[in-house]
Amino acid sequence: MTDHAAELKAILLEKSVRTGSFTLASGKQSDLYIDCRVTTLDPVGANLVGELGWAAVRARIQAEGLEVDAIGGMTMGADPVSLAVGMTSDRLAPDEALPVFTVRKEPKGHGRGKQIEGNFREGSTVIVVDDVITTGGSTLKAVDAIEREGGKVAFALVLVDREEGGREAIEARGIPVVALFTRASLLDED
């Protein structure tokens, strides 16, 4: 584990990981709750997410010779992750910088009625982002919106894969998942 990964893991464990009895967004009961926003909205956490996320994204793009136009996902969890990776990409590799977009839960009820805001256009090949995946439901909702608007998803970047079927559900749609942490790696359950 790199120094950045160890530092981000420590922040996640301190700020974002809670044990007990919780009802998740999926309705499932769990002994683990992970609120990544507390970490991703922290300046140190955001910088580490940007560094590690950009390294993982860039490695995947280069390994597969992909051309990616933007990065984003379902608001709110994906927003700070996407922005951190986008900003880091611009700082470290300006010629490869990834513009950022966000997917609303529902199309806006006024103006142009858009569901996807920011740097997205029809025909874009994008990386879809989520902070935590459990069932994969919110990531797949973002994928559905992206595809409805004429975009193509190259792969998914997630901060934490809870290892409860989400990766499998996303990959069943033909979208590879790159996870910075899994439940096992985060909680040393390996």
Summary of the structure (lengths in Angstrom):
residues: 190
radius of gyration: 15.8
end to end distance: 13.6
largest distance: 49.6
contacts: 647
relative contact order: 0.15
helix: 43%
strand: 26%
